[in-house]
Amino acid sequence: MGLTFQLDNSETSAVNPATQDYFQNVTSQEGQNFSSGNGSFGKYNTRKLIPSYNYSTVDNPYYPSRGKALSFTFEYNGGVLGGNVNYLRPTAEFRYFRPHTKHQNVIAIRLLASHVRGFGGTSVPFYDRFFPGGDFDIRGFDFRSLGPISFLTRTVQKLDPETGNQIAAPFDDIVYVGGDTRAGA
């Protein structure tokens, strides 16, 4: 069993204009706290309390050949702890190892489930949401390179080559926003 307390003060700014437009739109429609309005997504002051439970009968942490491991964590952010970000994130993971073919190979199973949800009128900061891709996820995709995504159509100023005047033109862009639930094997 374990208990962790973490204090984090961070500030984020727009990666590109499409990302800033998307989060400002979410703020105005859903009343969430993604943006502070001055080109910055905001200042996030998080206070986390993370109780955890781990049980393991795995024979070797680096080269396991038999056993099982079970872990639960419950991340409580904000609320009575303070800060301006409030969310909950329960996570459960199960791993199972069994020798196979006369102990030359090992069958390994891993199940993972997690869900993150804001409370108290705040949303989960985009950097704490779930993004597939990267070293420990689907092979062949860069970090944060696939869904969940949002398509954003916005109007940009464009120079008309014939007249030389500025005109408004629609422009489609992709914004990576992350998800609130993660499950994997």
OpenMM code with the backbone's topology and positions (N, CA, C; nanometers):
from openmm import Vec3, app, unit

residues = "MET GLY LEU THR PHE GLN LEU ASP ASN SER GLU THR SER ALA VAL ASN PRO ALA THR GLN ASP TYR PHE GLN ASN VAL THR SER GLN GLU GLY GLN ASN PHE SER SER GLY ASN GLY SER PHE GLY LYS TYR ASN THR ARG LYS LEU ILE PRO SER TYR ASN TYR SER THR VAL ASP ASN PRO TYR TYR PRO SER ARG GLY LYS ALA LEU SER PHE THR PHE GLU TYR ASN GLY GLY VAL LEU GLY GLY ASN VAL ASN TYR LEU ARG PRO THR ALA GLU PHE ARG TYR PHE ARG PRO HIS THR LYS HIS GLN ASN VAL ILE ALA ILE ARG LEU LEU ALA SER HIS VAL ARG GLY PHE GLY GLY THR SER VAL PRO PHE TYR ASP ARG PHE PHE PRO GLY GLY ASP PHE ASP ILE ARG GLY PHE ASP PHE ARG SER LEU GLY PRO ILE SER PHE LEU THR ARG THR VAL GLN LYS LEU ASP PRO GLU THR GLY ASN GLN ILE ALA ALA PRO PHE ASP ASP ILE VAL TYR VAL GLY GLY ASP THR ARG ALA GLY ALA".split()
positions = [
    Vec3(0.0850, -0.1171, 0.0000),
    Vec3(0.0000, 0.0000, 0.0000),
    Vec3(0.0893, 0.1231, 0.0000),
    Vec3(0.0392, 0.2279, -0.0584),
    Vec3(0.1172, 0.3498, -0.0639),
    Vec3(0.0278, 0.4723, -0.0682),
    Vec3(0.0876, 0.5877, -0.0390),
    Vec3(0.0178, 0.7144, -0.0439),
    Vec3(0.1163, 0.8193, -0.0935),
    Vec3(0.0774, 0.8919, -0.1987),
    Vec3(0.1635, 0.9929, -0.2586),
    Vec3(0.0902, 1.1264, -0.2597),
    Vec3(0.1619, 1.2338, -0.2274),
    Vec3(0.1090, 1.3691, -0.2413),
    Vec3(0.1988, 1.4423, -0.3402),
    Vec3(0.1367, 1.5098, -0.4364),
    Vec3(0.2130, 1.5809, -0.5390),
    Vec3(0.1586, 1.7220, -0.5539),
    Vec3(0.2480, 1.8196, -0.5595),
    Vec3(0.2139, 1.9593, -0.5797),
    Vec3(0.2771, 2.0030, -0.7111),
    Vec3(0.1969, 2.0615, -0.8013),
    Vec3(0.2479, 2.1005, -0.9328),
    Vec3(0.1853, 2.2334, -0.9727),
    Vec3(0.2678, 2.3306, -1.0069),
    Vec3(0.2228, 2.4581, -1.0615),
    Vec3(0.2787, 2.4694, -1.2015),
    Vec3(0.1910, 2.4786, -1.3015),
    Vec3(0.2381, 2.4868, -1.4397),
    Vec3(0.1525, 2.5838, -1.5191),
    Vec3(0.2084, 2.6302, -1.6297),
    Vec3(0.1380, 2.7208, -1.7191),
    Vec3(0.1552, 2.6690, -1.8602),
    Vec3(0.0476, 2.6693, -1.9363),
    Vec3(0.0544, 2.6205, -2.0737),
    Vec3(0.0108, 2.7305, -2.1690),
    Vec3(0.0623, 2.7224, -2.2899),
    Vec3(0.0236, 2.8190, -2.3924),
    Vec3(-0.0112, 2.7437, -2.5200),
    Vec3(-0.0689, 2.8149, -2.6155),
    Vec3(-0.1178, 2.7542, -2.7388),
    Vec3(-0.0044, 2.6954, -2.8210),
    Vec3(-0.0271, 2.5750, -2.8716),
    Vec3(0.0689, 2.5108, -2.9602),
    Vec3(0.0576, 2.5715, -3.0988),
    Vec3(-0.0653, 2.5967, -3.1429),
    Vec3(-0.0912, 2.6604, -3.2713),
    Vec3(-0.2261, 2.7311, -3.2626),
    Vec3(-0.2606, 2.8151, -3.3612),
    Vec3(-0.3880, 2.8888, -3.3538),
    Vec3(-0.5101, 2.7970, -3.3502),
    Vec3(-0.5061, 2.6827, -3.4177),
    Vec3(-0.6203, 2.5914, -3.4178),
    Vec3(-0.6460, 2.5366, -3.2772),
    Vec3(-0.5405, 2.5022, -3.2063),
    Vec3(-0.5561, 2.4510, -3.0704),
    Vec3(-0.6146, 2.5582, -2.9800),
    Vec3(-0.5658, 2.6804, -2.9925),
    Vec3(-0.6179, 2.7895, -2.9105),
    Vec3(-0.7646, 2.8140, -2.9420),
    Vec3(-0.8035, 2.8156, -3.0700),
    Vec3(-0.9431, 2.8351, -3.1077),
    Vec3(-1.0317, 2.7246, -3.0525),
    Vec3(-0.9835, 2.6009, -3.0591),
    Vec3(-1.0633, 2.4888, -3.0101),
    Vec3(-1.0906, 2.5025, -2.8606),
    Vec3(-0.9890, 2.5258, -2.7812),
    Vec3(-1.0081, 2.5333, -2.6373),
    Vec3(-1.0877, 2.6581, -2.5961),
    Vec3(-1.0762, 2.7674, -2.6686),
    Vec3(-1.1596, 2.8834, -2.6391),
    Vec3(-1.3056, 2.8536, -2.6713),
    Vec3(-1.3308, 2.7763, -2.7780),
    Vec3(-1.4665, 2.7367, -2.8132),
    Vec3(-1.5249, 2.6455, -2.7059),
    Vec3(-1.4467, 2.5494, -2.6569),
    Vec3(-1.4926, 2.4606, -2.5499),
    Vec3(-1.5235, 2.5423, -2.4253),
    Vec3(-1.4401, 2.6401, -2.3953),
    Vec3(-1.4613, 2.7242, -2.2773),
    Vec3(-1.5929, 2.7993, -2.2872),
    Vec3(-1.6204, 2.8597, -2.4025),
    Vec3(-1.7422, 2.9400, -2.4151),
    Vec3(-1.8677, 2.8541, -2.4181),
    Vec3(-1.8620, 2.7331, -2.4768),
    Vec3(-1.9815, 2.6500, -2.4878),
    Vec3(-2.0074, 2.5658, -2.3636),
    Vec3(-1.9034, 2.5165, -2.2995),
    Vec3(-1.9207, 2.4243, -2.1884),
    Vec3(-1.8829, 2.4829, -2.0535),
    Vec3(-1.8314, 2.6061, -2.0515),
    Vec3(-1.7950, 2.6693, -1.9261),
    Vec3(-1.6750, 2.6043, -1.8586),
    Vec3(-1.5884, 2.5401, -1.9348),
    Vec3(-1.4739, 2.4728, -1.8754),
    Vec3(-1.3534, 2.5658, -1.8742),
    Vec3(-1.2524, 2.5311, -1.7969),
    Vec3(-1.1420, 2.6231, -1.7686),
    Vec3(-1.0171, 2.5976, -1.8513),
    Vec3(-1.0309, 2.5665, -1.9802),
    Vec3(-0.9124, 2.5400, -2.0605),
    Vec3(-0.8290, 2.6654, -2.0867),
    Vec3(-0.8917, 2.7798, -2.0975),
    Vec3(-0.8220, 2.8983, -2.1451),
    Vec3(-0.8353, 3.0137, -2.0467),
    Vec3(-0.7274, 3.0916, -2.0363),
    Vec3(-0.7347, 3.2113, -1.9531),
    Vec3(-0.7625, 3.3348, -2.0375),
    Vec3(-0.7683, 3.3177, -2.1712),
    Vec3(-0.8096, 3.4257, -2.2590),
    Vec3(-0.6986, 3.5130, -2.3135),
    Vec3(-0.5765, 3.5047, -2.2652),
    Vec3(-0.4695, 3.5920, -2.3133),
    Vec3(-0.3652, 3.5154, -2.3940),
    Vec3(-0.4092, 3.4149, -2.4695),
    Vec3(-0.3154, 3.3344, -2.5483),
    Vec3(-0.2602, 3.2172, -2.4706),
    Vec3(-0.2941, 3.2086, -2.3448),
    Vec3(-0.2482, 3.0994, -2.2601),
    Vec3(-0.3664, 3.0101, -2.2283),
    Vec3(-0.3443, 2.8795, -2.2227),
    Vec3(-0.4522, 2.7902, -2.1819),
    Vec3(-0.4801, 2.8050, -2.0344),
    Vec3(-0.3849, 2.8531, -1.9617),
    Vec3(-0.4100, 2.8782, -1.8217),
    Vec3(-0.2962, 2.8376, -1.7322),
    Vec3(-0.3116, 2.8800, -1.6094),
    Vec3(-0.2187, 2.8395, -1.5044),
    Vec3(-0.2877, 2.7304, -1.4250),
    Vec3(-0.2229, 2.6172, -1.4150),
    Vec3(-0.2791, 2.5026, -1.3449),
    Vec3(-0.2009, 2.4805, -1.2162),
    Vec3(-0.2714, 2.4864, -1.1045),
    Vec3(-0.2129, 2.4589, -0.9742),
    Vec3(-0.2797, 2.3320, -0.9232),
    Vec3(-0.2090, 2.2208, -0.9315),
    Vec3(-0.2684, 2.0936, -0.8935),
    Vec3(-0.2105, 2.0449, -0.7618),
    Vec3(-0.2967, 1.9850, -0.6837),
    Vec3(-0.2602, 1.9206, -0.5581),
    Vec3(-0.3198, 1.7810, -0.5634),
    Vec3(-0.2355, 1.6786, -0.5735),
    Vec3(-0.2818, 1.5415, -0.5918),
    Vec3(-0.2555, 1.4566, -0.4684),
    Vec3(-0.3515, 1.3737, -0.4378),
    Vec3(-0.3357, 1.2715, -0.3355),
    Vec3(-0.3666, 1.1386, -0.4043),
    Vec3(-0.2699, 1.0449, -0.4012),
    Vec3(-0.2827, 0.9204, -0.4756),
    Vec3(-0.2603, 0.8011, -0.3830),
    Vec3(-0.3684, 0.7440, -0.3282),
    Vec3(-0.3523, 0.6178, -0.2556),
    Vec3(-0.3384, 0.5033, -0.3562),
    Vec3(-0.2584, 0.4020, -0.3214),
    Vec3(-0.2378, 0.2902, -0.4142),
    Vec3(-0.2306, 0.1592, -0.3373),
    Vec3(-0.2668, 0.0535, -0.4071),
    Vec3(-0.2579, -0.0824, -0.3533),
    Vec3(-0.1934, -0.1697, -0.4598),
    Vec3(-0.0909, -0.2456, -0.4235),
    Vec3(-0.0210, -0.3346, -0.5152),
    Vec3(-0.0071, -0.4728, -0.4525),
    Vec3(-0.0346, -0.5748, -0.5323),
    Vec3(-0.0176, -0.7135, -0.4906),
    Vec3(0.0544, -0.7849, -0.6036),
    Vec3(0.1598, -0.8611, -0.5718),
    Vec3(0.2363, -0.9266, -0.6762),
    Vec3(0.2950, -1.0588, -0.6283),
    Vec3(0.2828, -1.1598, -0.7147),
    Vec3(0.3503, -1.2882, -0.6937),
    Vec3(0.4444, -1.3164, -0.8105),
    Vec3(0.4781, -1.2137, -0.8878),
    Vec3(0.5662, -1.2281, -1.0042),
    Vec3(0.7063, -1.2644, -0.9554),
    Vec3(0.7669, -1.3648, -1.0205),
    Vec3(0.8952, -1.4170, -0.9737),
    Vec3(1.0153, -1.3282, -1.0052),
    Vec3(1.0102, -1.2456, -1.1095),
    Vec3(1.1236, -1.1618, -1.1464),
    Vec3(1.0693, -1.0345, -1.2122),
    Vec3(1.1032, -0.9151, -1.1626),
    Vec3(1.0476, -0.7930, -1.2202),
    Vec3(1.0990, -0.7617, -1.3612),
    Vec3(1.2185, -0.8103, -1.3972),
    Vec3(1.2754, -0.7805, -1.5285),
    Vec3(1.2460, -0.8882, -1.6316),
    Vec3(1.2520, -1.0137, -1.5936),
    Vec3(1.2255, -1.1256, -1.6833),
    Vec3(1.1257, -1.2200, -1.6172),
    Vec3(0.9985, -1.1794, -1.6064),
    Vec3(0.9015, -1.2635, -1.5359),
    Vec3(0.8700, -1.3907, -1.6140),
    Vec3(0.8495, -1.4991, -1.5414),
    Vec3(0.8107, -1.6239, -1.6066),
    Vec3(0.6853, -1.6829, -1.5441),
    Vec3(0.6493, -1.6397, -1.4248),
    Vec3(0.5265, -1.6872, -1.3612),
    Vec3(0.4815, -1.5888, -1.2548),
    Vec3(0.3517, -1.5909, -1.2308),
    Vec3(0.2954, -1.5060, -1.1257),
    Vec3(0.1912, -1.4100, -1.1793),
    Vec3(0.1357, -1.3317, -1.0882),
    Vec3(0.0372, -1.2310, -1.1251),
    Vec3(0.0584, -1.1069, -1.0396),
    Vec3(0.0142, -0.9958, -1.0932),
    Vec3(0.0269, -0.8675, -1.0226),
    Vec3(-0.1019, -0.7891, -1.0420),
    Vec3(-0.1450, -0.7249, -0.9364),
    Vec3(-0.2667, -0.6464, -0.9391),
    Vec3(-0.2363, -0.5125, -0.8725),
    Vec3(-0.2769, -0.4038, -0.9357),
    Vec3(-0.2553, -0.2719, -0.8749),
    Vec3(-0.3762, -0.1827, -0.8973),
    Vec3(-0.4075, -0.1041, -0.7958),
    Vec3(-0.5144, -0.0056, -0.8003),
    Vec3(-0.4594, 0.1272, -0.7520),
    Vec3(-0.4935, 0.2345, -0.8226),
    Vec3(-0.4624, 0.3697, -0.7760),
    Vec3(-0.5871, 0.4551, -0.7912),
    Vec3(-0.5992, 0.5545, -0.7070),
    Vec3(-0.7097, 0.6488, -0.7150),
    Vec3(-0.6509, 0.7879, -0.6975),
    Vec3(-0.6449, 0.8616, -0.8070),
    Vec3(-0.5857, 0.9950, -0.8054),
    Vec3(-0.6948, 1.0972, -0.7764),
    Vec3(-0.6816, 1.1677, -0.6647),
    Vec3(-0.7745, 1.2735, -0.6261),
    Vec3(-0.7010, 1.4058, -0.6401),
    Vec3(-0.7544, 1.4933, -0.7243),
    Vec3(-0.6884, 1.6182, -0.7584),
    Vec3(-0.7759, 1.7356, -0.7182),
    Vec3(-0.7248, 1.8283, -0.6401),
    Vec3(-0.7971, 1.9503, -0.6060),
    Vec3(-0.8927, 1.9313, -0.4903),
    Vec3(-1.0140, 1.9873, -0.5058),
    Vec3(-1.1140, 1.9779, -0.3995),
    Vec3(-1.0634, 2.0382, -0.2702),
    Vec3(-1.0672, 1.9603, -0.1619),
    Vec3(-1.0235, 2.0095, -0.0308),
    Vec3(-0.8718, 2.0279, -0.0228),
    Vec3(-0.7974, 1.9727, -0.1204),
    Vec3(-0.6514, 1.9870, -0.1208),
    Vec3(-0.6065, 2.1234, -0.1724),
    Vec3(-0.6953, 2.1947, -0.2431),
    Vec3(-0.6613, 2.3249, -0.2989),
    Vec3(-0.6250, 2.3161, -0.4454),
    Vec3(-0.5749, 2.4248, -0.4991),
    Vec3(-0.5426, 2.4304, -0.6407),
    Vec3(-0.6642, 2.4712, -0.7222),
    Vec3(-0.6464, 2.4824, -0.8543),
    Vec3(-0.7578, 2.5230, -0.9400),
    Vec3(-0.7959, 2.4151, -1.0413),
    Vec3(-0.7501, 2.2931, -1.0204),
    Vec3(-0.7843, 2.1809, -1.1072),
    Vec3(-0.8452, 2.0728, -1.0194),
    Vec3(-0.9632, 2.0253, -1.0584),
    Vec3(-1.0320, 1.9223, -0.9814),
    Vec3(-1.0645, 1.8048, -1.0727),
    Vec3(-1.0078, 1.6886, -1.0442),
    Vec3(-1.0486, 1.5692, -1.1171),
    Vec3(-1.0143, 1.4432, -1.0388),
    Vec3(-1.0816, 1.3354, -1.0787),
    Vec3(-1.0620, 1.2027, -1.0205),
    Vec3(-1.0147, 1.1089, -1.1300),
    Vec3(-0.9209, 1.0182, -1.0970),
    Vec3(-0.8720, 0.9214, -1.1950),
    Vec3(-0.8461, 0.7871, -1.1260),
    Vec3(-0.9454, 0.6959, -1.1269),
    Vec3(-0.9176, 0.5605, -1.0788),
    Vec3(-0.8489, 0.4792, -1.1893),
    Vec3(-0.7548, 0.3947, -1.1509),
    Vec3(-0.6824, 0.3099, -1.2471),
    Vec3(-0.6659, 0.1711, -1.1875),
    Vec3(-0.6890, 0.0700, -1.2703),
    Vec3(-0.6690, -0.0692, -1.2293),
    Vec3(-0.5852, -0.1396, -1.3361),
    Vec3(-0.4891, -0.2224, -1.2918),
    Vec3(-0.4040, -0.2970, -1.3838),
    Vec3(-0.3857, -0.4389, -1.3316),
    Vec3(-0.3950, -0.5354, -1.4237),
    Vec3(-0.3739, -0.6759, -1.3911),
    Vec3(-0.2734, -0.7325, -1.4906),
    Vec3(-0.1711, -0.8038, -1.4393),
    Vec3(-0.0713, -0.8708, -1.5238),
    Vec3(-0.0615, -1.0168, -1.4806),
    Vec3(-0.0476, -1.1043, -1.5804),
    Vec3(-0.0418, -1.2479, -1.5535),
    Vec3(0.0666, -1.3098, -1.6408),
    Vec3(0.1516, -1.3933, -1.5806),
    Vec3(0.2609, -1.4595, -1.6523),
    Vec3(0.2533, -1.6092, -1.6249),
    Vec3(0.2695, -1.6880, -1.7314),
    Vec3(0.2653, -1.8333, -1.7174),
    Vec3(0.3671, -1.8963, -1.8114),
    Vec3(0.4476, -1.9904, -1.7616),
    Vec3(0.5446, -2.0566, -1.8499),
    Vec3(0.4722, -2.1402, -1.9549),
    Vec3(0.5347, -2.1510, -2.0706),
    Vec3(0.4745, -2.2239, -2.1823),
    Vec3(0.5858, -2.2947, -2.2601),
    Vec3(0.5554, -2.4017, -2.3242),
    Vec3(0.6496, -2.4829, -2.4043),
    Vec3(0.7759, -2.5182, -2.3260),
    Vec3(0.7555, -2.5930, -2.2204),
    Vec3(0.8653, -2.6429, -2.1370),
    Vec3(0.9546, -2.5303, -2.0841),
    Vec3(0.8917, -2.4222, -2.0405),
    Vec3(0.9588, -2.3089, -1.9748),
    Vec3(1.0523, -2.2298, -2.0673),
    Vec3(1.0400, -2.2464, -2.1980),
    Vec3(1.1229, -2.1667, -2.2891),
    Vec3(1.0545, -2.0363, -2.3286),
    Vec3(0.9222, -2.0344, -2.3241),
    Vec3(0.8456, -1.9140, -2.3565),
    Vec3(0.7518, -1.8821, -2.2413),
    Vec3(0.7017, -1.7598, -2.2406),
    Vec3(0.6107, -1.7157, -2.1355),
    Vec3(0.4875, -1.6526, -2.2007),
    Vec3(0.3700, -1.6929, -2.1543),
    Vec3(0.2467, -1.6267, -2.1958),
    Vec3(0.2236, -1.5117, -2.0988),
    Vec3(0.2067, -1.3925, -2.1523),
    Vec3(0.1873, -1.2740, -2.0683),
    Vec3(0.0574, -1.2052, -2.1070),
    Vec3(-0.0190, -1.1674, -2.0063),
    Vec3(-0.1446, -1.0950, -2.0273),
    Vec3(-0.1411, -0.9704, -1.9407),
    Vec3(-0.1832, -0.8581, -1.9998),
    Vec3(-0.1908, -0.7331, -1.9244),
    Vec3(-0.3226, -0.6648, -1.9572),
    Vec3(-0.3978, -0.6298, -1.8548),
    Vec3(-0.5227, -0.5560, -1.8706),
    Vec3(-0.5115, -0.4269, -1.7907),
    Vec3(-0.5532, -0.3170, -1.8517),
    Vec3(-0.5426, -0.1858, -1.7888),
    Vec3(-0.6709, -0.1087, -1.8160),
    Vec3(-0.7256, -0.0432, -1.7155),
    Vec3(-0.8441, 0.0409, -1.7322),
    Vec3(-0.8293, 0.1647, -1.6440),
    Vec3(-0.8689, 0.2790, -1.7004),
    Vec3(-0.8625, 0.4041, -1.6263),
    Vec3(-0.9655, 0.5007, -1.6837),
    Vec3(-1.0134, 0.5896, -1.6000),
    Vec3(-1.1099, 0.6913, -1.6427),
    Vec3(-1.0796, 0.8194, -1.5647),
    Vec3(-1.0827, 0.9320, -1.6332),
    Vec3(-1.0567, 1.0598, -1.5676),
    Vec3(-1.1790, 1.1489, -1.5841),
    Vec3(-1.2162, 1.2183, -1.4764),
    Vec3(-1.3373, 1.3008, -1.4797),
    Vec3(-1.3195, 1.4224, -1.3897),
    Vec3(-1.3485, 1.5399, -1.4463),
    Vec3(-1.3412, 1.6634, -1.3694),
    Vec3(-1.4631, 1.6809, -1.2805),
    Vec3(-1.4503, 1.7619, -1.1772),
    Vec3(-1.5635, 1.7942, -1.0905),
    Vec3(-1.5487, 1.9377, -1.0421),
    Vec3(-1.6552, 1.9903, -0.9848),
    Vec3(-1.6513, 2.1264, -0.9313),
    Vec3(-1.6447, 2.2335, -1.0388),
    Vec3(-1.6975, 2.2070, -1.1587),
    Vec3(-1.6987, 2.3065, -1.2662),
    Vec3(-1.5676, 2.3212, -1.3403),
    Vec3(-1.4728, 2.2325, -1.3188),
    Vec3(-1.3467, 2.2398, -1.3930),
    Vec3(-1.3325, 2.1164, -1.4807),
    Vec3(-1.2464, 2.1264, -1.5778),
    Vec3(-1.2209, 2.0136, -1.6668),
    Vec3(-1.0790, 1.9636, -1.6448),
    Vec3(-1.0515, 1.8488, -1.6995),
    Vec3(-0.9182, 1.7900, -1.6893),
    Vec3(-0.8256, 1.8628, -1.7865),
    Vec3(-0.7095, 1.9113, -1.7423),
    Vec3(-0.6163, 1.9763, -1.8356),
    Vec3(-0.5804, 1.8813, -1.9494),
    Vec3(-0.5607, 1.9361, -2.0685),
    Vec3(-0.5386, 1.8513, -2.1855),
    Vec3(-0.4147, 1.7640, -2.1713),
    Vec3(-0.3147, 1.8065, -2.0957),
    Vec3(-0.1936, 1.7261, -2.0826),
    Vec3(-0.2111, 1.6100, -1.9849),
    Vec3(-0.3200, 1.6073, -1.9084),
    Vec3(-0.3484, 1.4948, -1.8195),
    Vec3(-0.4530, 1.4002, -1.8775),
    Vec3(-0.4980, 1.4252, -2.0001),
    Vec3(-0.5925, 1.3367, -2.0658),
    Vec3(-0.5158, 1.2223, -2.1318),
    Vec3(-0.5875, 1.1228, -2.1845),
    Vec3(-0.5242, 1.0052, -2.2430),
    Vec3(-0.5017, 1.0238, -2.3927),
    Vec3(-0.3822, 0.9923, -2.4385),
    Vec3(-0.3474, 0.9966, -2.5799),
    Vec3(-0.2806, 0.8651, -2.6182),
    Vec3(-0.3317, 0.7950, -2.7181),
    Vec3(-0.2603, 0.6750, -2.7644),
    Vec3(-0.1357, 0.7126, -2.8440),
    Vec3(-0.0543, 0.6137, -2.8693),
    Vec3(0.0715, 0.6348, -2.9410),
    Vec3(0.1869, 0.6424, -2.8431),
    Vec3(0.3065, 0.6310, -2.8936),
    Vec3(0.4234, 0.6407, -2.8078),
    Vec3(0.4873, 0.5061, -2.7797),
    Vec3(0.5823, 0.5056, -2.6881),
    Vec3(0.6640, 0.3877, -2.6619),
    Vec3(0.5871, 0.2688, -2.6065),
    Vec3(0.4830, 0.2915, -2.5305),
    Vec3(0.4143, 0.1814, -2.4634),
    Vec3(0.2755, 0.1538, -2.5195),
    Vec3(0.2437, 0.2052, -2.6357),
    Vec3(0.1132, 0.1831, -2.6967),
    Vec3(0.1290, 0.1235, -2.8362),
    Vec3(0.0333, 0.1524, -2.9227),
    Vec3(0.0285, 0.0914, -3.0553),
    Vec3(0.1574, 0.1180, -3.1312),
    Vec3(0.2153, 0.0131, -3.1863),
    Vec3(0.3415, 0.0288, -3.2596),
    Vec3(0.3208, 0.1044, -3.3909),
    Vec3(0.4194, 0.1815, -3.4281),
    Vec3(0.4166, 0.2512, -3.5553),
    Vec3(0.3551, 0.3896, -3.5504),
    Vec3(0.3131, 0.4374, -3.4345),
    Vec3(0.2545, 0.5699, -3.4239),
    Vec3(0.3357, 0.6541, -3.3268),
    Vec3(0.3589, 0.7800, -3.3641),
    Vec3(0.4313, 0.8718, -3.2768),
    Vec3(0.3487, 0.9034, -3.1529),
    Vec3(0.4160, 0.9594, -3.0526),
    Vec3(0.3521, 0.9991, -2.9274),
    Vec3(0.2405, 1.0995, -2.9557),
    Vec3(0.1226, 1.0753, -2.9009),
    Vec3(0.0048, 1.1600, -2.9190),
    Vec3(-0.0301, 1.1820, -3.0654),
    Vec3(-0.0129, 1.0799, -3.1498),
    Vec3(-0.0343, 1.1003, -3.2919),
    Vec3(-0.1660, 1.0467, -3.3436),
    Vec3(-0.2413, 0.9744, -3.2621),
    Vec3(-0.3715, 0.9315, -3.3081),
    Vec3(-0.4738, 0.9508, -3.1989),
    Vec3(-0.5986, 0.9754, -3.2381),
    Vec3(-0.7172, 1.0082, -3.1624),
    Vec3(-0.7036, 1.0084, -3.0117),
    Vec3(-0.8040, 1.0544, -2.9428),
    Vec3(-0.9183, 1.1246, -2.9984),
    Vec3(-0.8790, 1.2640, -3.0474),
    Vec3(-0.9359, 1.2995, -3.1604),
    Vec3(-0.9050, 1.4286, -3.2217),
    Vec3(-1.0336, 1.5036, -3.2487),
    Vec3(-1.0211, 1.6301, -3.2821),
    Vec3(-1.1359, 1.7122, -3.3177),
    Vec3(-1.0995, 1.7896, -3.4438),
    Vec3(-1.1960, 1.7997, -3.5344),
    Vec3(-1.1762, 1.8802, -3.6537),
    Vec3(-1.2354, 2.0173, -3.6289),
    Vec3(-1.1600, 2.1193, -3.6623),
    Vec3(-1.2001, 2.2561, -3.6373),
    Vec3(-1.1961, 2.3322, -3.7682),
    Vec3(-1.3079, 2.3934, -3.8051),
    Vec3(-1.3110, 2.4789, -3.9233),
    Vec3(-1.3112, 2.6223, -3.8753),
    Vec3(-1.2179, 2.6992, -3.9240),
    Vec3(-1.2101, 2.8394, -3.8848),
    Vec3(-1.1832, 2.9236, -4.0074),
    Vec3(-1.2018, 3.0528, -3.9950),
    Vec3(-1.1811, 3.1445, -4.1058),
    Vec3(-1.0452, 3.2111, -4.0897),
    Vec3(-0.9670, 3.2099, -4.1970),
    Vec3(-0.8359, 3.2742, -4.1955),
    Vec3(-0.8295, 3.3772, -4.3077),
    Vec3(-0.7426, 3.4739, -4.2918),
    Vec3(-0.7222, 3.5742, -4.3951),
    Vec3(-0.6241, 3.5205, -4.4987),
    Vec3(-0.6600, 3.5379, -4.6252),
    Vec3(-0.5784, 3.4851, -4.7343),
    Vec3(-0.5628, 3.5952, -4.8397),
    Vec3(-0.4494, 3.5994, -4.9036),
    Vec3(-0.4231, 3.6991, -5.0070),
    Vec3(-0.4742, 3.6470, -5.1414),
    Vec3(-0.5638, 3.7224, -5.2045),
    Vec3(-0.6151, 3.6861, -5.3374),
    Vec3(-0.5078, 3.7189, -5.4404),
    Vec3(-0.4569, 3.6181, -5.5156),
    Vec3(-0.3466, 3.6449, -5.6085),
    Vec3(-0.3850, 3.7353, -5.7253),
    Vec3(-0.5138, 3.7401, -5.7618),
    Vec3(-0.5550, 3.8219, -5.8762),
    Vec3(-0.5722, 3.9683, -5.8396),
    Vec3(-0.6340, 3.9933, -5.7245),
    Vec3(-0.6618, 4.1332, -5.6871),
    Vec3(-0.5609, 4.1897, -5.5875),
    Vec3(-0.4930, 4.1005, -5.5135),
    Vec3(-0.3990, 4.1468, -5.4118),
    Vec3(-0.4673, 4.1862, -5.2823),
    Vec3(-0.5983, 4.1625, -5.2699),
    Vec3(-0.6746, 4.1965, -5.1495),
    Vec3(-0.6788, 4.0776, -5.0534),
    Vec3(-0.6972, 4.1100, -4.9265),
    Vec3(-0.7156, 4.0064, -4.8247),
    Vec3(-0.8595, 3.9575, -4.8307),
    Vec3(-0.8788, 3.8246, -4.8304),
    Vec3(-1.0127, 3.7674, -4.8288),
    Vec3(-1.0210, 3.6647, -4.7159),
    Vec3(-1.1432, 3.6441, -4.6675),
    Vec3(-1.1654, 3.5436, -4.5634),
    Vec3(-1.1899, 3.4091, -4.6314),
    Vec3(-1.1188, 3.3058, -4.5856),
    Vec3(-1.1336, 3.1731, -4.6448),
    Vec3(-1.1472, 3.0697, -4.5341),
    Vec3(-1.2362, 2.9680, -4.5531),
    Vec3(-1.2471, 2.8625, -4.4517),
    Vec3(-1.1221, 2.7749, -4.4529),
    Vec3(-1.0840, 2.7277, -4.3345),
    Vec3(-0.9640, 2.6460, -4.3207),
    Vec3(-0.9935, 2.5360, -4.2203),
    Vec3(-0.9717, 2.4099, -4.2586),
    Vec3(-0.9923, 2.2964, -4.1688),
    Vec3(-0.8615, 2.2600, -4.1029),
    Vec3(-0.8672, 2.2318, -3.9745),
    Vec3(-0.7480, 2.1950, -3.8991),
    Vec3(-0.7844, 2.0817, -3.8038),
    Vec3(-0.6844, 2.0065, -3.7603),
    Vec3(-0.7034, 1.8967, -3.6666),
    Vec3(-0.6420, 1.9368, -3.5330),
    Vec3(-0.7161, 1.9138, -3.4249),
    Vec3(-0.6678, 1.9430, -3.2912),
    Vec3(-0.6719, 1.8140, -3.2110),
    Vec3(-0.5617, 1.7773, -3.1482),
    Vec3(-0.5561, 1.6586, -3.0638),
    Vec3(-0.5981, 1.6977, -2.9229),
    Vec3(-0.7092, 1.6422, -2.8746),
    Vec3(-0.7645, 1.6849, -2.7469),
    Vec3(-0.7562, 1.5792, -2.6383),
    Vec3(-0.7312, 1.4556, -2.6715),
    Vec3(-0.7196, 1.3505, -2.5709),
    Vec3(-0.8543, 1.2950, -2.5291),
    Vec3(-0.8499, 1.1836, -2.4607),
    Vec3(-0.9727, 1.1176, -2.4171),
    Vec3(-0.9819, 1.1122, -2.2664),
    Vec3(-1.0981, 1.0656, -2.2178),
    Vec3(-1.1171, 1.0573, -2.0744),
    Vec3(-1.1231, 0.9130, -2.0231),
    Vec3(-1.1178, 0.8141, -2.1121),
    Vec3(-1.1200, 0.6744, -2.0722),
    Vec3(-1.0110, 0.5986, -2.1461),
    Vec3(-0.9461, 0.5075, -2.0769),
    Vec3(-0.8402, 0.4286, -2.1380),
    Vec3(-0.8593, 0.2829, -2.0949),
    Vec3(-0.8543, 0.1938, -2.1913),
    Vec3(-0.8587, 0.0514, -2.1631),
    Vec3(-0.7659, -0.0174, -2.2616),
    Vec3(-0.6942, -0.1161, -2.2169),
    Vec3(-0.6013, -0.1818, -2.3063),
    Vec3(-0.5648, -0.3194, -2.2545),
    Vec3(-0.5063, -0.3938, -2.3434),
    Vec3(-0.4614, -0.5282, -2.3076),
    Vec3(-0.3172, -0.5439, -2.3484),
] * unit.nanometer
topology = app.Topology()
chain = topology.addChain("A")
for resn in residues:
    res = topology.addResidue(resn, chain)
    for name in ("N", "CA", "C"):
        topology.addAtom(name, app.Element.getBySymbol(name[0]), res)
